[in-house]
Structures are given as structure tokens and as C-alpha cells.
Amino acid sequence: MAAPITVMVVGAAGKMGREVVKAVAGAPDLELVAAVDQGRTGEDAGEVAGLGKIEIPLRDDLEEALAAVRPQVMVDFTRPEGLLARIAAALRHGVRPVVGTTGLSQSEIDQVASLAAEKRLGCLIAPNFAIGALVLMRCAGLAARYFAQAEIIELHHAGKVDAPSGTALKTADVIAAARRKASATPMATPGAESERVAGVRGGECAGVRVHSVRLPGLVAHQEVLFGNAGEVFTLRHDSLSRESFMPGVLLAIRAVTGLSGLVYGLDKLIFGEEP
């Protein structure tokens, strides 16, 4: 029997981090070996996650933890601030990052790709780990070839710090890429010139209008609406709890050890490249 994959969770006291701690601790082929969080140093990661004591204290120094423990994989669900530095630190220590934190610019993603290639280490950055969200994006790429317009409405909990979501940005990119591949004209985005309130028609990404909603009670939700003359086609995905992301996180942890270089989007591992 193969040795378990050793995992460190960064942001282990956060809402997503606690779910990752539980998922990794419950997987027989994975081993949680370290947990990092700035807020609750010294507390047991298992107790913070509601598992009971697992003898893994929360650390507050990422570099120190990477050097001392040297896990195979680092999972990061934290905040955008300092994300590039955390990914770079992991790669310098020979650790493969699995990143669910969004907010990196394209130039920062390019820097990660260069460093991962230089180190010949796998790295996975995913705007969304929910399997249903990945299916939605794949279906959006198919529908984009046949509809004149599309708009995205993404809805998240009030604590989400970036807008629009990484999932919405990637969905817009998928739609635009599908249009280019089909040699279709770019989607029309009418309406901004008639705004009576600035911004009411949303923002524009890759030629697609995107609307962001932030409310207590939400987790992570997205609608993509496609329109033609006389018809509307709607795709929707709802994550009702953070447990919905865990199968994708575990899949990513297992897959990243066999990768060399950066993969952006869990869909690449599940479906392969866009058709």
C-alpha cells in the first residue's frame, strides 16, 4: 500500500480551511501534517475544525512550517493578500500548492506558471472546486456558440472580499473562447450607455456582462443567462454548504503530485481541454 500524501492546510481556522482539515483527516490516503493560520496560534487544528484533538497545533509562520514539515502538498484557502508570496514559498520548498483563494492577476498567474515550470512541480489554482460549477462552465462554453448574448449573475456570502468571483471571470473567459473557436462574432453587451445609475448594468469581462451579489445567507451561486430572439436559456449552480467543494479539493490534492507545472482550473483535470 502506498504511503499517504502529506498535506498542510493554510487558513486552517477559516470556514473553508476547517472543512479542508476535516476532509483531509478523513481520507485514508491523505495525512494532515501541518496547519497554518494567523488567528489561533497554538490551538489544536482538529479541535478548531470540530474533530477533536489530532495533535496538530496551528502555526503562524508559513516559511517555518514549510521548512520544518516539508509536506508534499499545501492547500491554501485564505485571502488574496500575500497569495503570490505563499505560493512562491511553497514551490521554493518543493511543496505543491493547491489554491482555492482567488484574486491573482493574470501577470501573477504567469509568475506562478514560470516558477512551477522552473521547479518542475505541480501547482493547481482553481476558481471553483464544486463539480457542478465545473459542469456549468463546460455547458456555458457549448451554449455560447449558439446564443447572441449572455450575462452572468454570481451570488456569494457577504464576507467574500473579491468581486466578481473567480468562477464568474473564468466563465466569461470560457464563453468568449468558445465564441472565438466557433468563429462567431463577439457577444453584444448593450445597455451601459442608458444607465440611469452608474454600474447598474454590471461590469464587463471578455465581452460578457457580470453582476455580483453579496448577501448574508448565501454561500456560492452562479447563473448564466443566454438569450436569442424569442428564447432564454439559463444555467444555474448552487453550493449550499462548503462541503460541496471537498470532493474537488481531495481530487486536486491527489492529482497535483503527478503534475509538472501550473494547471489553472480543476476542469482541466476532469474534462481535459475545451472541446
C-alpha positions as CSV (number, residue, x, y, z in Angstrom):
1,M,0.0,0.0,0.0
2,A,1.4,3.4,-1.0
3,A,2.3,5.9,1.7
4,P,-0.3,8.6,2.2
5,I,0.1,12.1,0.6
6,T,1.2,14.5,3.3
7,V,-0.8,17.8,3.4
8,M,-0.5,21.2,5.0
9,V,-3.6,23.4,5.2
10,V,-3.1,27.2,5.2
11,G,-6.0,29.2,6.6
12,A,-6.9,26.2,8.7
13,A,-9.1,28.2,11.1
14,G,-11.2,29.8,8.4
15,K,-14.6,28.4,7.2
16,M,-13.1,26.7,4.1
17,G,-9.9,25.8,6.0
18,R,-11.9,23.9,8.7
19,E,-13.7,21.9,6.0
20,V,-10.4,21.0,4.3
21,V,-8.9,19.9,7.6
22,K,-11.9,17.6,8.2
23,A,-11.8,16.2,4.6
24,V,-8.1,15.5,4.6
25,A,-8.2,14.0,8.1
26,G,-11.0,11.7,7.0
27,A,-9.3,10.5,3.8
28,P,-7.4,7.2,4.3
29,D,-4.8,8.0,1.5
30,L,-4.0,11.5,2.9
31,E,-2.2,12.6,6.0
32,L,-2.6,16.1,7.6
33,V,0.8,17.0,8.9
34,A,0.6,20.8,9.5
35,A,-1.9,23.6,9.7
36,V,-1.2,27.3,9.5
37,D,-3.4,30.3,10.5
38,Q,-2.6,33.7,11.8
39,G,-5.5,33.9,14.2
40,R,-5.4,31.0,16.6
41,T,-1.8,30.0,17.0
42,G,-1.2,27.0,19.3
43,E,-4.7,25.7,19.2
44,D,-5.3,22.1,18.0
45,A,-6.4,22.1,14.3
46,G,-8.7,19.2,14.9
47,E,-10.5,20.9,17.8
48,V,-10.8,24.1,15.8
49,A,-12.4,22.1,12.9
50,G,-14.7,20.3,15.3
51,L,-13.0,16.9,15.0
52,G,-11.5,16.7,18.5
53,K,-7.8,16.7,19.3
54,I,-5.5,15.5,16.5
55,E,-2.2,16.7,18.0
56,I,-1.5,19.2,15.2
57,P,-1.2,22.8,16.5
58,L,-1.9,25.8,14.4
59,R,1.3,27.6,13.4
60,D,1.5,31.2,12.4
61,D,4.8,31.2,10.3
62,L,4.3,29.7,6.9
63,E,8.0,29.6,5.9
64,E,8.9,27.9,9.2
65,A,6.2,25.3,8.8
66,L,7.3,24.5,5.2
67,A,10.9,24.1,6.3
68,A,10.1,22.0,9.4
69,V,7.4,19.7,8.0
70,R,8.1,19.6,4.2
71,P,4.6,18.3,3.2
72,Q,4.0,17.1,-0.3
73,V,1.0,19.4,-0.8
74,M,-0.1,22.8,0.6
75,V,-3.8,23.7,0.4
76,D,-4.5,27.5,0.5
77,F,-7.9,28.9,1.2
78,T,-7.1,32.3,2.7
79,R,-7.2,35.9,1.4
80,P,-5.8,37.4,-1.8
81,E,-3.3,39.5,0.1
82,G,0.1,37.8,0.1
83,L,-1.2,34.8,-2.0
84,L,1.6,35.0,-4.6
85,A,4.2,35.0,-1.9
86,R,2.7,32.0,-0.2
87,I,2.6,30.0,-3.5
88,A,6.2,31.0,-4.2
89,A,7.3,30.0,-0.7
90,A,5.7,26.5,-1.2
91,L,7.4,26.0,-4.5
92,R,10.8,27.1,-3.2
93,H,10.4,24.4,-0.5
94,G,9.5,21.7,-3.0
95,V,5.8,21.7,-1.9
96,R,3.0,21.5,-4.5
97,P,0.3,24.2,-4.0
98,V,-3.4,23.6,-4.4
99,V,-5.0,27.0,-4.3
100,G,-8.7,27.9,-3.9
101,T,-8.0,31.6,-3.0
102,T,-9.0,33.9,-5.8
103,G,-7.8,37.3,-6.7
104,L,-4.5,36.7,-8.6
105,S,-4.0,38.9,-11.6
106,Q,-3.0,37.4,-14.9
107,S,0.6,38.6,-14.5
108,E,0.7,36.9,-11.1
109,I,-0.7,33.7,-12.6
110,D,2.0,33.9,-15.2
111,Q,4.7,34.3,-12.5
112,V,3.3,31.2,-10.8
113,A,3.4,29.3,-14.0
114,S,7.1,30.3,-14.6
115,L,8.2,29.3,-11.1
116,A,6.3,26.0,-11.2
117,A,7.9,25.1,-14.5
118,E,11.3,26.1,-13.2
119,K,10.9,23.9,-10.1
120,R,9.2,21.1,-12.2
121,L,6.5,20.9,-9.6
122,G,2.7,20.6,-9.9
123,C,0.6,23.6,-8.9
124,L,-3.2,23.8,-9.2
125,I,-5.2,27.0,-9.0
126,A,-8.9,26.6,-9.2
127,P,-11.6,29.3,-9.1
128,N,-14.1,26.7,-8.0
129,F,-13.8,23.2,-6.7
130,A,-17.5,22.3,-6.8
131,I,-18.1,19.6,-9.5
132,G,-21.4,21.1,-10.5
133,A,-19.8,24.5,-11.1
134,L,-17.3,22.9,-13.4
135,V,-20.1,21.2,-15.4
136,L,-21.9,24.6,-15.6
137,M,-18.8,26.2,-17.1
138,R,-18.4,23.4,-19.6
139,C,-22.1,23.7,-20.6
140,A,-21.7,27.5,-20.9
141,G,-18.9,27.0,-23.4
142,L,-21.2,24.8,-25.5
143,A,-24.2,27.2,-25.3
144,A,-22.1,30.2,-26.1
145,R,-21.7,29.1,-29.7
146,Y,-25.4,29.3,-30.4
147,F,-26.7,32.4,-28.5
148,A,-26.3,36.1,-29.3
149,Q,-25.9,37.4,-25.8
150,A,-25.1,36.1,-22.3
151,E,-25.0,37.6,-18.8
152,I,-23.6,36.2,-15.6
153,I,-25.0,36.7,-12.1
154,E,-22.8,35.5,-9.3
155,L,-24.0,35.5,-5.7
156,H,-21.8,34.9,-2.7
157,H,-21.7,35.3,1.1
158,A,-21.2,38.8,2.5
159,G,-17.7,38.1,3.6
160,K,-16.3,37.4,0.1
161,V,-13.7,40.1,-0.5
162,D,-13.3,40.0,-4.3
163,A,-15.9,40.8,-6.9
164,P,-16.6,39.4,-9.4
165,S,-15.8,35.9,-8.3
166,G,-13.0,33.9,-9.9
167,T,-15.7,31.5,-11.2
168,A,-17.6,34.3,-12.9
169,L,-14.4,35.6,-14.5
170,K,-13.4,32.1,-15.7
171,T,-17.0,31.5,-17.0
172,A,-16.8,34.7,-19.1
173,D,-13.4,33.7,-20.5
174,V,-14.9,30.2,-21.4
175,I,-17.8,31.9,-23.2
176,A,-15.5,34.2,-25.1
177,A,-13.1,31.4,-26.0
178,A,-15.9,29.3,-27.3
179,R,-17.2,32.1,-29.5
180,R,-13.7,32.6,-31.0
181,K,-13.3,28.9,-31.6
182,A,-16.6,28.8,-33.4
183,S,-15.6,31.9,-35.4
184,A,-18.7,33.6,-34.0
185,T,-18.8,37.4,-33.6
186,P,-18.2,38.7,-30.0
187,M,-21.3,38.8,-27.9
188,A,-23.2,42.1,-27.9
189,T,-23.2,43.9,-24.5
190,P,-25.8,46.7,-24.9
191,G,-27.3,48.8,-22.2
192,A,-24.4,50.6,-20.4
193,E,-25.0,53.8,-22.4
194,S,-28.5,54.0,-21.0
195,E,-27.7,53.5,-17.3
196,R,-29.6,55.9,-15.0
197,V,-27.5,54.7,-12.1
198,A,-23.8,54.1,-12.8
199,G,-22.9,50.4,-12.8
200,V,-26.4,49.1,-12.7
201,R,-25.8,47.1,-15.8
202,G,-22.8,45.4,-14.2
203,G,-19.2,45.1,-15.3
204,E,-17.9,43.7,-18.5
205,C,-15.4,40.8,-18.7
206,A,-14.3,39.3,-22.0
207,G,-17.4,40.8,-23.6
208,V,-19.8,39.4,-21.1
209,R,-21.7,41.4,-18.5
210,V,-21.2,40.2,-15.0
211,H,-23.3,41.1,-11.9
212,S,-22.1,40.5,-8.3
213,V,-24.4,40.0,-5.3
214,R,-23.1,39.8,-1.7
215,L,-25.6,38.9,1.0
216,P,-25.6,37.0,4.3
217,G,-27.2,33.6,4.0
218,L,-25.6,32.9,0.6
219,V,-22.6,30.5,0.1
220,A,-21.7,30.4,-3.6
221,H,-24.1,30.5,-6.5
222,Q,-24.0,31.4,-10.2
223,E,-26.5,31.9,-13.0
224,V,-25.5,32.2,-16.7
225,L,-28.4,33.5,-18.9
226,F,-28.2,33.1,-22.7
227,G,-30.6,35.0,-25.0
228,N,-31.7,34.7,-28.6
229,A,-34.8,36.3,-30.2
230,G,-37.8,34.6,-28.6
231,E,-35.8,32.4,-26.1
232,V,-33.7,32.4,-23.0
233,F,-31.5,29.5,-21.7
234,T,-30.4,29.5,-18.1
235,L,-27.7,27.6,-16.4
236,R,-27.5,27.7,-12.5
237,H,-25.4,26.1,-9.9
238,D,-25.8,26.4,-6.1
239,S,-23.3,25.4,-3.4
240,L,-25.4,25.2,-0.3
241,S,-22.6,24.4,2.0
242,R,-18.8,24.4,1.9
243,E,-18.8,20.6,1.9
244,S,-19.7,20.8,-1.8
245,F,-16.1,21.8,-2.6
246,M,-14.4,19.0,-0.7
247,P,-14.6,16.2,-3.4
248,G,-12.9,18.6,-5.8
249,V,-10.3,19.6,-3.2
250,L,-9.4,16.0,-2.5
251,L,-9.2,15.2,-6.2
252,A,-6.8,18.1,-6.7
253,I,-4.6,17.0,-3.8
254,R,-4.3,13.6,-5.3
255,A,-3.7,14.8,-8.8
256,V,-1.2,17.6,-8.1
257,T,1.5,15.2,-7.1
258,G,1.6,13.8,-10.6
259,L,1.6,17.2,-12.4
260,S,4.6,19.2,-13.6
261,G,3.8,22.9,-13.9
262,L,0.7,25.0,-13.4
263,V,-2.8,23.9,-14.2
264,Y,-5.4,26.6,-13.9
265,G,-8.9,25.2,-13.3
266,L,-9.9,21.9,-11.9
267,D,-12.0,21.3,-15.1
268,K,-8.7,20.6,-17.0
269,L,-8.2,17.5,-14.8
270,I,-11.8,16.3,-15.0
271,F,-12.7,17.1,-18.6
272,G,-9.4,17.8,-20.4
273,E,-9.1,20.9,-22.6
274,E,-12.1,22.6,-24.0
275,P,-13.7,20.8,-27.0
